[in-house]
Amino acid sequence: MAVVLLSNIGRLWTGNEMLTKAALLIDDERVAWVGPAAELPQRLPGVYEDLTDVDDIINIGGGLITPGLVDAHCHPVYAGDRYAEVSMWAKGASQGDIFAAGGGVSTTVTITRGTDPWTLCNAVRERLRHWVITGTTTVEAKTGYHLTRDGELADVRLLRSLEEEPGMPRLHITFFPAHGVPPEFFGRPAEYVATAASWLADAAQVGADGVDVYCDNRQFTTDDARMLLSVGQSVGLRTTLHACSRPRHGAVRMAAELGCTSVDLLHETDDDDILALAATRTPVVACPTTSMHERRHPPVRSLLDHGVPVGLGTDHNPGQSGATSMPLIISLAVAMFQMTVQEALHAATVGGARALGLADRGMLTPGNLADLVQWDADHEGAFAWSMGLKALHVWQGGRTIH
């Protein structure tokens, strides 16, 4: 890798602070130095002996640079669509109405199971490109629409193979067989959870990074989630909880006690949940598009005020949210969750990386991956104004990917 200097940066969000008139050095796919341009060292041991040794200088023209964005919650591996179901919801149909009409996760499971692997792979590949072109360099990608051992493991392999292709984001792959009860286990959720738990070691072996459980008390209870997540931890998987159950069931407190990597969505919560998360510093991932769909908001302001780390996600999925733009999610977070622009930027970079258990990205500090974005703006306030700020240049490991 060449030594690359990004100069004339008007504003640079490191993940912790906003620098003005800044510069950034990249060496061997990682950040070598970052700071005010006036303090750029004439010599950097191990990188260059003199500034004339720098291989390439890129003039940012006074623009805005941030770390590559991190989508900490999405479901990109599926076939088909559920537009008719979304239309029902827009007319006021309840989730029960949609289930009664044959909708829900089971619809996508049926379509995905019936789609050949090449067609599914091509659809996921095209989908993932949308994240990159809008400035997202790391995506948490869940399985969960096959709900069979072989299908879920194949989805992990599919994602891991796509990550190696040019123009793809880095992927954090979450094994998600507990997305719903498959038809062949109808009425036997506990038996299905026990069966799915037996797949986790294989999931880790083929490349999964984490495991998730949809805990909403209609299908998977807190006890189900505890069992599956405990097995996941025993085989080395990071653990996440779709925390959709009511506070009295104790799912959030269980996840905090268990040391889950993150607790996501959190539309039903109380003060005890917030205090448990604050005591354990368990990150929460909020998804504004899902909050709009559910017409329920997580208590993001209270979580932040209590010191709970917060990340953001698109929750892209076929039944609720088609969003693939994290800049849009930042705009919505500011508008809906009483976050400042810098709080939302922090959640979409550092917060997302922390929610995935990734310490090498989300922040532009020496030694971290040189994943960064130049935006079509000279001030971060544009994120709140634009409802989807345009990425001008996206680097991953110091290399241009868009």
PAKETI-258655 format. One record per residue (C-alpha): residue number from 1; x, y, z. Coordinates in nm, 2 decimals. Each point is the difference from the previous one (the first is absolute). Layout:
<rs>
<r nr="NUM" x="X" y="Y" z="Z"/>
...
</rs>
This chain:
<rs>
<r nr="1" x="0.00" y="0.00" z="0.00"/>
<r nr="2" x="0.11" y="0.35" z="-0.08"/>
<r nr="3" x="0.02" y="0.28" z="0.26"/>
<r nr="4" x="-0.29" y="0.23" z="-0.07"/>
<r nr="5" x="-0.05" y="0.35" z="0.14"/>
<r nr="6" x="-0.35" y="0.15" z="0.01"/>
<r nr="7" x="0.05" y="0.38" z="0.02"/>
<r nr="8" x="-0.21" y="0.31" z="0.01"/>
<r nr="9" x="-0.28" y="-0.17" z="0.20"/>
<r nr="10" x="-0.23" y="0.28" z="0.11"/>
<r nr="11" x="-0.17" y="-0.21" z="0.28"/>
<r nr="12" x="0.10" y="-0.35" z="0.12"/>
<r nr="13" x="-0.21" y="-0.20" z="0.24"/>
<r nr="14" x="0.23" y="-0.25" z="0.16"/>
<r nr="15" x="-0.27" y="-0.17" z="0.19"/>
<r nr="16" x="0.08" y="0.19" z="0.32"/>
<r nr="17" x="0.05" y="0.35" z="-0.11"/>
<r nr="18" x="-0.04" y="0.24" z="-0.30"/>
<r nr="19" x="0.33" y="0.13" z="-0.13"/>
<r nr="20" x="0.02" y="0.30" z="-0.23"/>
<r nr="21" x="0.27" y="0.06" z="-0.27"/>
<r nr="22" x="0.11" y="-0.36" z="0.05"/>
<r nr="23" x="0.22" y="-0.26" z="-0.17"/>
<r nr="24" x="0.00" y="-0.38" z="0.01"/>
<r nr="25" x="0.27" y="-0.25" z="-0.10"/>
<r nr="26" x="-0.07" y="-0.35" z="-0.12"/>
<r nr="27" x="0.27" y="-0.28" z="0.01"/>
<r nr="28" x="-0.05" y="-0.37" z="-0.07"/>
<r nr="29" x="-0.39" y="0.02" z="0.01"/>
<r nr="30" x="0.00" y="0.18" z="0.34"/>
<r nr="31" x="0.00" y="0.35" z="0.13"/>
<r nr="32" x="0.36" y="0.10" z="0.08"/>
<r nr="33" x="-0.07" y="0.35" z="0.12"/>
<r nr="34" x="-0.28" y="0.25" z="0.03"/>
<r nr="35" x="-0.02" y="0.35" z="0.14"/>
<r nr="36" x="0.01" y="0.37" z="-0.09"/>
<r nr="37" x="0.19" y="0.05" z="-0.33"/>
<r nr="38" x="0.23" y="0.25" z="0.17"/>
<r nr="39" x="0.13" y="-0.28" z="0.22"/>
<r nr="40" x="0.07" y="-0.25" z="-0.28"/>
<r nr="41" x="0.34" y="-0.16" z="0.10"/>
<r nr="42" x="0.29" y="0.05" z="-0.25"/>
<r nr="43" x="0.11" y="-0.35" z="0.10"/>
<r nr="44" x="-0.21" y="-0.30" z="0.11"/>
<r nr="45" x="0.21" y="-0.29" z="0.11"/>
<r nr="46" x="-0.09" y="-0.32" z="-0.17"/>
<r nr="47" x="-0.21" y="0.18" z="-0.26"/>
<r nr="48" x="0.22" y="0.27" z="-0.16"/>
<r nr="49" x="0.33" y="0.17" z="0.06"/>
<r nr="50" x="-0.10" y="0.31" z="-0.18"/>
<r nr="51" x="-0.32" y="0.14" z="-0.15"/>
<r nr="52" x="0.14" y="-0.05" z="-0.34"/>
<r nr="53" x="-0.04" y="-0.38" z="0.06"/>
<r nr="54" x="-0.38" y="0.03" z="0.00"/>
<r nr="55" x="-0.12" y="-0.18" z="-0.31"/>
<r nr="56" x="-0.32" y="0.18" z="-0.06"/>
<r nr="57" x="-0.16" y="0.33" z="0.13"/>
<r nr="58" x="-0.38" y="0.04" z="-0.04"/>
<r nr="59" x="-0.13" y="0.35" z="0.04"/>
<r nr="60" x="-0.35" y="-0.02" z="0.17"/>
<r nr="61" x="-0.07" y="0.36" z="-0.10"/>
<r nr="62" x="-0.13" y="0.11" z="0.34"/>
<r nr="63" x="-0.26" y="-0.27" z="0.02"/>
<r nr="64" x="-0.13" y="-0.22" z="0.28"/>
<r nr="65" x="0.16" y="-0.34" z="0.09"/>
<r nr="66" x="-0.14" y="-0.26" z="0.24"/>
<r nr="67" x="0.07" y="-0.37" z="0.08"/>
<r nr="68" x="-0.18" y="-0.24" z="-0.23"/>
<r nr="69" x="-0.35" y="-0.04" z="0.14"/>
<r nr="70" x="-0.11" y="-0.32" z="0.18"/>
<r nr="71" x="-0.34" y="-0.15" z="-0.04"/>
<r nr="72" x="-0.04" y="-0.21" z="0.31"/>
<r nr="73" x="-0.33" y="-0.17" z="-0.08"/>
<r nr="74" x="-0.14" y="-0.12" z="-0.33"/>
<r nr="75" x="-0.15" y="-0.31" z="-0.18"/>
<r nr="76" x="0.13" y="0.00" z="-0.36"/>
<r nr="77" x="-0.02" y="-0.38" z="-0.08"/>
<r nr="78" x="-0.35" y="-0.06" z="-0.15"/>
<r nr="79" x="-0.19" y="-0.05" z="-0.32"/>
<r nr="80" x="-0.32" y="0.17" z="-0.12"/>
<r nr="81" x="-0.19" y="0.29" z="0.16"/>
<r nr="82" x="-0.29" y="0.06" z="0.23"/>
<r nr="83" x="-0.13" y="0.32" z="-0.15"/>
<r nr="84" x="-0.37" y="-0.10" z="0.03"/>
<r nr="85" x="0.06" y="-0.06" z="0.37"/>
<r nr="86" x="0.16" y="0.35" z="0.04"/>
<r nr="87" x="-0.30" y="0.15" z="-0.17"/>
<r nr="88" x="-0.23" y="-0.18" z="0.25"/>
<r nr="89" x="0.19" y="0.15" z="0.28"/>
<r nr="90" x="-0.02" y="0.35" z="-0.15"/>
<r nr="91" x="-0.38" y="-0.04" z="0.00"/>
<r nr="92" x="0.00" y="-0.08" z="0.37"/>
<r nr="93" x="0.02" y="-0.38" z="0.01"/>
<r nr="94" x="0.15" y="-0.15" z="0.32"/>
<r nr="95" x="0.27" y="-0.26" z="0.01"/>
<r nr="96" x="-0.27" y="-0.25" z="0.09"/>
<r nr="97" x="-0.20" y="0.10" z="-0.31"/>
<r nr="98" x="0.31" y="-0.05" z="-0.22"/>
<r nr="99" x="0.08" y="-0.34" z="0.15"/>
<r nr="100" x="-0.37" y="-0.10" z="-0.05"/>
<r nr="101" x="0.03" y="0.09" z="-0.36"/>
<r nr="102" x="0.31" y="-0.22" z="-0.04"/>
<r nr="103" x="0.26" y="0.27" z="0.03"/>
<r nr="104" x="0.30" y="0.04" z="0.23"/>
<r nr="105" x="0.34" y="-0.16" z="0.01"/>
<r nr="106" x="-0.14" y="-0.34" z="-0.12"/>
<r nr="107" x="-0.09" y="0.16" z="-0.34"/>
<r nr="108" x="0.37" y="0.09" z="-0.06"/>
<r nr="109" x="0.11" y="-0.34" z="0.13"/>
<r nr="110" x="-0.21" y="-0.17" z="-0.26"/>
<r nr="111" x="0.13" y="0.21" z="-0.28"/>
<r nr="112" x="0.36" y="-0.02" z="0.11"/>
<r nr="113" x="-0.01" y="-0.37" z="0.04"/>
<r nr="114" x="-0.13" y="-0.03" z="-0.36"/>
<r nr="115" x="0.26" y="0.23" z="-0.15"/>
<r nr="116" x="0.31" y="-0.16" z="-0.16"/>
<r nr="117" x="0.33" y="0.09" z="0.16"/>
<r nr="118" x="0.14" y="0.19" z="-0.30"/>
<r nr="119" x="-0.31" y="0.22" z="-0.02"/>
<r nr="120" x="0.01" y="0.07" z="0.37"/>
<r nr="121" x="0.38" y="0.07" z="0.00"/>
<r nr="122" x="-0.05" y="0.25" z="-0.29"/>
<r nr="123" x="-0.28" y="0.18" z="0.19"/>
<r nr="124" x="0.20" y="0.03" z="0.32"/>
<r nr="125" x="0.31" y="0.12" z="-0.19"/>
<r nr="126" x="-0.20" y="0.28" z="-0.17"/>
<r nr="127" x="-0.16" y="0.09" z="0.33"/>
<r nr="128" x="0.33" y="0.03" z="0.19"/>
<r nr="129" x="0.14" y="0.24" z="-0.27"/>
<r nr="130" x="-0.26" y="0.26" z="0.11"/>
<r nr="131" x="0.16" y="0.02" z="0.34"/>
<r nr="132" x="0.35" y="0.07" z="-0.14"/>
<r nr="133" x="-0.11" y="0.27" z="-0.24"/>
<r nr="134" x="-0.17" y="0.19" z="0.28"/>
<r nr="135" x="0.31" y="-0.01" z="0.23"/>
<r nr="136" x="-0.05" y="-0.31" z="0.21"/>
<r nr="137" x="0.32" y="-0.21" z="0.02"/>
<r nr="138" x="-0.11" y="-0.26" z="0.26"/>
<r nr="139" x="-0.34" y="-0.17" z="0.00"/>
<r nr="140" x="-0.14" y="-0.25" z="0.26"/>
<r nr="141" x="-0.18" y="-0.25" z="-0.22"/>
<r nr="142" x="-0.24" y="-0.25" z="0.15"/>
<r nr="143" x="-0.12" y="-0.33" z="-0.14"/>
<r nr="144" x="-0.34" y="-0.11" z="0.11"/>
<r nr="145" x="-0.22" y="-0.07" z="-0.31"/>
<r nr="146" x="0.07" y="-0.37" z="-0.05"/>
<r nr="147" x="-0.05" y="-0.13" z="0.36"/>
<r nr="148" x="0.16" y="-0.33" z="-0.09"/>
<r nr="149" x="0.35" y="-0.11" z="0.10"/>
<r nr="150" x="0.13" y="-0.04" z="-0.36"/>
<r nr="151" x="-0.17" y="0.32" z="-0.12"/>
<r nr="152" x="0.12" y="0.22" z="0.29"/>
<r nr="153" x="0.36" y="-0.13" z="-0.03"/>
<r nr="154" x="-0.01" y="0.05" z="-0.38"/>
<r nr="155" x="-0.10" y="0.36" z="0.07"/>
<r nr="156" x="0.31" y="0.05" z="0.22"/>
<r nr="157" x="0.22" y="-0.14" z="-0.28"/>
<r nr="158" x="-0.17" y="0.22" z="-0.26"/>
<r nr="159" x="0.07" y="0.31" z="0.20"/>
<r nr="160" x="0.35" y="-0.09" z="0.08"/>
<r nr="161" x="0.07" y="-0.07" z="-0.37"/>
<r nr="162" x="-0.15" y="0.34" z="-0.10"/>
<r nr="163" x="0.22" y="0.18" z="0.25"/>
<r nr="164" x="0.30" y="-0.10" z="-0.20"/>
<r nr="165" x="-0.13" y="0.16" z="-0.33"/>
<r nr="166" x="0.10" y="0.35" z="-0.10"/>
<r nr="167" x="-0.23" y="0.28" z="0.09"/>
<r nr="168" x="-0.16" y="-0.18" z="0.30"/>
<r nr="169" x="-0.02" y="0.13" z="0.35"/>
<r nr="170" x="0.17" y="-0.18" z="0.29"/>
<r nr="171" x="-0.26" y="-0.24" z="0.15"/>
<r nr="172" x="-0.07" y="-0.10" z="0.36"/>
<r nr="173" x="-0.21" y="-0.31" z="-0.05"/>
<r nr="174" x="-0.27" y="-0.08" z="0.25"/>
<r nr="175" x="-0.15" y="-0.35" z="0.00"/>
<r nr="176" x="-0.37" y="0.05" z="0.06"/>
<r nr="177" x="-0.20" y="-0.33" z="-0.01"/>
<r nr="178" x="-0.22" y="0.13" z="0.29"/>
<r nr="179" x="-0.16" y="0.26" z="-0.23"/>
<r nr="180" x="-0.32" y="-0.20" z="0.01"/>
<r nr="181" x="-0.14" y="-0.35" z="0.05"/>
<r nr="182" x="0.01" y="-0.18" z="-0.34"/>
<r nr="183" x="-0.32" y="-0.18" z="-0.12"/>
<r nr="184" x="0.14" y="-0.34" z="0.06"/>
<r nr="185" x="0.03" y="0.09" z="0.38"/>
<r nr="186" x="-0.34" y="0.17" z="0.02"/>
<r nr="187" x="-0.11" y="0.01" z="0.37"/>
<r nr="188" x="0.33" y="-0.14" z="0.12"/>
<r nr="189" x="0.22" y="0.31" z="0.05"/>
<r nr="190" x="0.21" y="-0.15" z="0.29"/>
<r nr="191" x="0.08" y="-0.30" z="-0.21"/>
<r nr="192" x="0.11" y="0.22" z="-0.29"/>
<r nr="193" x="0.22" y="0.21" z="0.23"/>
<r nr="194" x="0.17" y="-0.32" z="0.13"/>
<r nr="195" x="0.05" y="-0.11" z="-0.36"/>
<r nr="196" x="0.14" y="0.33" z="-0.12"/>
<r nr="197" x="0.24" y="0.00" z="0.30"/>
<r nr="198" x="0.16" y="-0.31" z="-0.14"/>
<r nr="199" x="0.09" y="0.19" z="-0.32"/>
<r nr="200" x="0.20" y="0.28" z="0.17"/>
<r nr="201" x="0.34" y="-0.18" z="0.01"/>
<r nr="202" x="-0.03" y="-0.06" z="-0.37"/>
<r nr="203" x="-0.10" y="0.36" z="-0.06"/>
<r nr="204" x="0.31" y="0.12" z="0.18"/>
<r nr="205" x="0.21" y="-0.24" z="-0.20"/>
<r nr="206" x="-0.13" y="0.12" z="-0.34"/>
<r nr="207" x="0.06" y="0.37" z="0.08"/>
<r nr="208" x="-0.28" y="0.14" z="0.21"/>
<r nr="209" x="0.10" y="0.28" z="0.25"/>
<r nr="210" x="-0.31" y="0.00" z="0.22"/>
<r nr="211" x="-0.34" y="-0.14" z="0.08"/>
<r nr="212" x="-0.33" y="0.18" z="0.05"/>
<r nr="213" x="-0.34" y="-0.09" z="0.15"/>
<r nr="214" x="-0.33" y="0.18" z="-0.07"/>
<r nr="215" x="-0.14" y="0.01" z="0.35"/>
<r nr="216" x="-0.36" y="0.13" z="-0.01"/>
<r nr="217" x="-0.19" y="-0.26" z="0.22"/>
<r nr="218" x="-0.22" y="-0.10" z="-0.29"/>
<r nr="219" x="0.25" y="-0.25" z="-0.13"/>
<r nr="220" x="0.33" y="0.02" z="0.20"/>
<r nr="221" x="0.00" y="0.07" z="0.37"/>
<r nr="222" x="0.27" y="0.13" z="0.22"/>
<r nr="223" x="0.08" y="-0.35" z="0.11"/>
<r nr="224" x="0.03" y="-0.11" z="-0.37"/>
<r nr="225" x="0.23" y="0.30" z="-0.07"/>
<r nr="226" x="0.22" y="-0.07" z="0.31"/>
<r nr="227" x="0.05" y="-0.36" z="-0.11"/>
<r nr="228" x="0.09" y="0.08" z="-0.36"/>
<r nr="229" x="0.22" y="0.29" z="0.08"/>
<r nr="230" x="0.19" y="-0.19" z="0.27"/>
<r nr="231" x="0.07" y="-0.28" z="-0.25"/>
<r nr="232" x="0.12" y="0.27" z="-0.24"/>
<r nr="233" x="0.24" y="0.14" z="0.25"/>
<r nr="234" x="0.14" y="-0.34" z="0.07"/>
<r nr="235" x="0.10" y="-0.05" z="-0.36"/>
<r nr="236" x="0.15" y="0.35" z="-0.03"/>
<r nr="237" x="-0.28" y="0.19" z="-0.17"/>
<r nr="238" x="-0.09" y="0.36" z="0.10"/>
<r nr="239" x="-0.36" y="0.03" z="0.13"/>
<r nr="240" x="-0.27" y="0.24" z="-0.10"/>
<r nr="241" x="-0.37" y="0.02" z="0.10"/>
<r nr="242" x="-0.30" y="0.13" z="-0.19"/>
<r nr="243" x="-0.14" y="0.15" z="0.32"/>
<r nr="244" x="-0.37" y="0.02" z="-0.10"/>
<r nr="245" x="-0.16" y="-0.15" z="0.31"/>
<r nr="246" x="-0.16" y="0.20" z="0.27"/>
<r nr="247" x="0.22" y="0.11" z="0.30"/>
<r nr="248" x="-0.18" y="-0.23" z="0.25"/>
<r nr="249" x="0.14" y="-0.30" z="-0.18"/>
<r nr="250" x="0.35" y="0.11" z="0.09"/>
<r nr="251" x="0.16" y="-0.06" z="-0.34"/>
<r nr="252" x="0.21" y="0.32" z="0.00"/>
<r nr="253" x="0.13" y="-0.06" z="0.35"/>
<r nr="254" x="0.08" y="-0.36" z="-0.09"/>
<r nr="255" x="0.20" y="0.11" z="-0.31"/>
<r nr="256" x="0.19" y="0.25" z="0.22"/>
<r nr="257" x="0.08" y="-0.26" z="0.26"/>
<r nr="258" x="0.11" y="-0.24" z="-0.27"/>
<r nr="259" x="0.24" y="0.25" z="-0.14"/>
<r nr="260" x="-0.16" y="0.02" z="-0.34"/>
<r nr="261" x="0.19" y="0.21" z="-0.26"/>
<r nr="262" x="-0.31" y="0.20" z="-0.07"/>
<r nr="263" x="-0.37" y="0.03" z="0.07"/>
<r nr="264" x="-0.20" y="0.12" z="-0.30"/>
<r nr="265" x="-0.32" y="0.20" z="-0.08"/>
<r nr="266" x="-0.11" y="0.03" z="0.37"/>
<r nr="267" x="-0.35" y="0.14" z="-0.07"/>
<r nr="268" x="-0.14" y="-0.13" z="0.32"/>
<r nr="269" x="0.21" y="0.09" z="0.31"/>
<r nr="270" x="0.00" y="0.15" z="0.35"/>
<r nr="271" x="0.23" y="0.17" z="0.24"/>
<r nr="272" x="0.13" y="-0.33" z="0.14"/>
<r nr="273" x="0.10" y="-0.11" z="-0.35"/>
<r nr="274" x="0.19" y="0.33" z="-0.06"/>
<r nr="275" x="0.18" y="-0.02" z="0.33"/>
<r nr="276" x="0.10" y="-0.36" z="-0.07"/>
<r nr="277" x="0.14" y="0.10" z="-0.34"/>
<r nr="278" x="0.18" y="0.29" z="0.15"/>
<r nr="279" x="0.15" y="-0.21" z="0.28"/>
<r nr="280" x="0.15" y="-0.25" z="-0.25"/>
<r nr="281" x="0.06" y="0.25" z="-0.28"/>
<r nr="282" x="-0.19" y="-0.23" z="-0.24"/>
<r nr="283" x="-0.04" y="0.18" z="-0.34"/>
<r nr="284" x="-0.34" y="0.06" z="-0.15"/>
<r nr="285" x="-0.07" y="0.01" z="-0.37"/>
<r nr="286" x="-0.28" y="0.23" z="-0.11"/>
<r nr="287" x="-0.17" y="-0.01" z="-0.34"/>
<r nr="288" x="-0.20" y="0.31" z="-0.09"/>
<r nr="289" x="-0.18" y="-0.16" z="-0.30"/>
<r nr="290" x="-0.13" y="-0.28" z="0.22"/>
<r nr="291" x="-0.10" y="0.25" z="0.26"/>
<r nr="292" x="-0.20" y="0.18" z="-0.26"/>
<r nr="293" x="-0.16" y="-0.33" z="-0.12"/>
<r nr="294" x="-0.08" y="-0.11" z="0.36"/>
<r nr="295" x="-0.10" y="0.35" z="0.11"/>
<r nr="296" x="0.20" y="-0.06" z="0.31"/>
<r nr="297" x="0.33" y="0.16" z="0.09"/>
<r nr="298" x="0.29" y="-0.13" z="0.22"/>
<r nr="299" x="0.09" y="0.24" z="0.28"/>
<r nr="300" x="0.32" y="0.11" z="-0.18"/>
<r nr="301" x="0.03" y="0.33" z="0.19"/>
<r nr="302" x="-0.03" y="-0.17" z="0.33"/>
<r nr="303" x="0.25" y="-0.28" z="-0.10"/>
<r nr="304" x="0.26" y="0.26" z="-0.10"/>
<r nr="305" x="-0.06" y="0.20" z="0.31"/>
<r nr="306" x="0.07" y="-0.31" z="0.21"/>
<r nr="307" x="0.32" y="-0.07" z="-0.19"/>
<r nr="308" x="-0.13" y="-0.30" z="-0.20"/>
<r nr="309" x="0.19" y="-0.04" z="-0.33"/>
<r nr="310" x="-0.23" y="0.04" z="-0.30"/>
<r nr="311" x="0.05" y="-0.12" z="-0.36"/>
<r nr="312" x="-0.23" y="0.04" z="-0.30"/>
<r nr="313" x="-0.13" y="-0.23" z="-0.27"/>
<r nr="314" x="-0.21" y="0.00" z="-0.30"/>
<r nr="315" x="-0.19" y="-0.32" z="0.10"/>
<r nr="316" x="-0.03" y="-0.06" z="-0.38"/>
<r nr="317" x="-0.24" y="-0.29" z="-0.04"/>
<r nr="318" x="-0.27" y="-0.10" z="-0.25"/>
<r nr="319" x="-0.30" y="0.07" z="0.22"/>
<r nr="320" x="0.07" y="0.34" z="0.15"/>
<r nr="321" x="0.30" y="0.20" z="-0.12"/>
<r nr="322" x="0.16" y="0.02" z="-0.34"/>
<r nr="323" x="0.26" y="0.25" z="0.13"/>
<r nr="324" x="0.37" y="-0.06" z="-0.09"/>
<r nr="325" x="0.12" y="0.35" z="0.07"/>
<r nr="326" x="0.16" y="0.07" z="0.34"/>
<r nr="327" x="0.02" y="0.37" z="-0.08"/>
<r nr="328" x="-0.39" y="-0.01" z="-0.01"/>
<r nr="329" x="0.00" y="-0.19" z="0.33"/>
<r nr="330" x="0.22" y="0.28" z="0.15"/>
<r nr="331" x="-0.25" y="0.26" z="-0.12"/>
<r nr="332" x="-0.29" y="-0.19" z="0.15"/>
<r nr="333" x="0.18" y="-0.06" z="0.33"/>
<r nr="334" x="0.05" y="0.37" z="0.04"/>
<r nr="335" x="-0.36" y="0.07" z="-0.08"/>
<r nr="336" x="-0.16" y="-0.28" z="0.20"/>
<r nr="337" x="0.23" y="-0.08" z="0.29"/>
<r nr="338" x="0.10" y="0.34" z="0.13"/>
<r nr="339" x="0.36" y="-0.07" z="-0.10"/>
<r nr="340" x="0.25" y="0.27" z="-0.09"/>
<r nr="341" x="0.17" y="-0.04" z="-0.34"/>
<r nr="342" x="0.32" y="-0.10" z="0.17"/>
<r nr="343" x="-0.18" y="-0.25" z="0.22"/>
<r nr="344" x="-0.16" y="-0.15" z="-0.31"/>
<r nr="345" x="0.33" y="-0.01" z="-0.18"/>
<r nr="346" x="0.16" y="-0.17" z="0.30"/>
<r nr="347" x="-0.28" y="-0.26" z="0.01"/>
<r nr="348" x="0.05" y="-0.06" z="-0.37"/>
<r nr="349" x="0.37" y="-0.05" z="0.03"/>
<r nr="350" x="0.15" y="-0.08" z="0.34"/>
<r nr="351" x="-0.33" y="-0.11" z="0.15"/>
<r nr="352" x="-0.07" y="-0.24" z="-0.28"/>
<r nr="353" x="0.34" y="-0.15" z="0.02"/>
<r nr="354" x="-0.02" y="-0.05" z="0.37"/>
<r nr="355" x="-0.35" y="-0.16" z="-0.04"/>
<r nr="356" x="0.17" y="-0.26" z="-0.23"/>
<r nr="357" x="0.30" y="-0.05" z="0.23"/>
<r nr="358" x="0.24" y="0.15" z="-0.25"/>
<r nr="359" x="0.28" y="0.21" z="0.14"/>
<r nr="360" x="0.19" y="0.07" z="-0.33"/>
<r nr="361" x="-0.25" y="0.22" z="-0.18"/>
<r nr="362" x="-0.25" y="0.28" z="0.05"/>
<r nr="363" x="0.27" y="0.24" z="0.13"/>
<r nr="364" x="0.28" y="0.16" z="-0.20"/>
<r nr="365" x="0.29" y="-0.05" z="0.24"/>
<r nr="366" x="0.35" y="-0.14" z="-0.07"/>
<r nr="367" x="-0.01" y="-0.38" z="-0.04"/>
<r nr="368" x="-0.36" y="-0.02" z="-0.10"/>
<r nr="369" x="-0.12" y="-0.10" z="-0.35"/>
<r nr="370" x="0.01" y="0.28" z="-0.25"/>
<r nr="371" x="-0.37" y="-0.02" z="-0.08"/>
<r nr="372" x="-0.12" y="0.36" z="-0.06"/>
<r nr="373" x="-0.23" y="0.21" z="-0.21"/>
<r nr="374" x="0.01" y="0.34" z="-0.16"/>
<r nr="375" x="-0.35" y="0.16" z="0.00"/>
<r nr="376" x="-0.16" y="0.25" z="-0.24"/>
<r nr="377" x="0.01" y="0.27" z="0.28"/>
<r nr="378" x="0.24" y="0.21" z="0.19"/>
<r nr="379" x="-0.19" y="-0.04" z="0.34"/>
<r nr="380" x="-0.15" y="-0.29" z="0.18"/>
<r nr="381" x="-0.33" y="0.19" z="0.04"/>
<r nr="382" x="-0.08" y="-0.11" z="-0.35"/>
<r nr="383" x="-0.08" y="-0.34" z="0.13"/>
<r nr="384" x="-0.30" y="0.14" z="0.18"/>
<r nr="385" x="-0.11" y="0.21" z="-0.29"/>
<r nr="386" x="0.05" y="-0.23" z="-0.30"/>
<r nr="387" x="-0.20" y="-0.31" z="0.10"/>
<r nr="388" x="0.26" y="-0.21" z="-0.17"/>
<r nr="389" x="0.33" y="0.18" z="-0.05"/>
<r nr="390" x="0.20" y="-0.10" z="-0.31"/>
<r nr="391" x="0.33" y="-0.18" z="0.04"/>
<r nr="392" x="0.26" y="0.14" z="-0.25"/>
<r nr="393" x="0.28" y="-0.24" z="0.08"/>
<r nr="394" x="0.01" y="-0.32" z="0.20"/>
<r nr="395" x="0.33" y="-0.17" z="0.11"/>
<r nr="396" x="0.02" y="-0.34" z="0.15"/>
<r nr="397" x="0.34" y="-0.09" z="0.15"/>
<r nr="398" x="0.14" y="0.30" z="-0.18"/>
<r nr="399" x="-0.12" y="-0.12" z="-0.34"/>
<r nr="400" x="-0.27" y="0.17" z="-0.20"/>
<r nr="401" x="-0.31" y="-0.22" z="-0.02"/>
<r nr="402" x="-0.24" y="0.27" z="-0.12"/>
</rs>
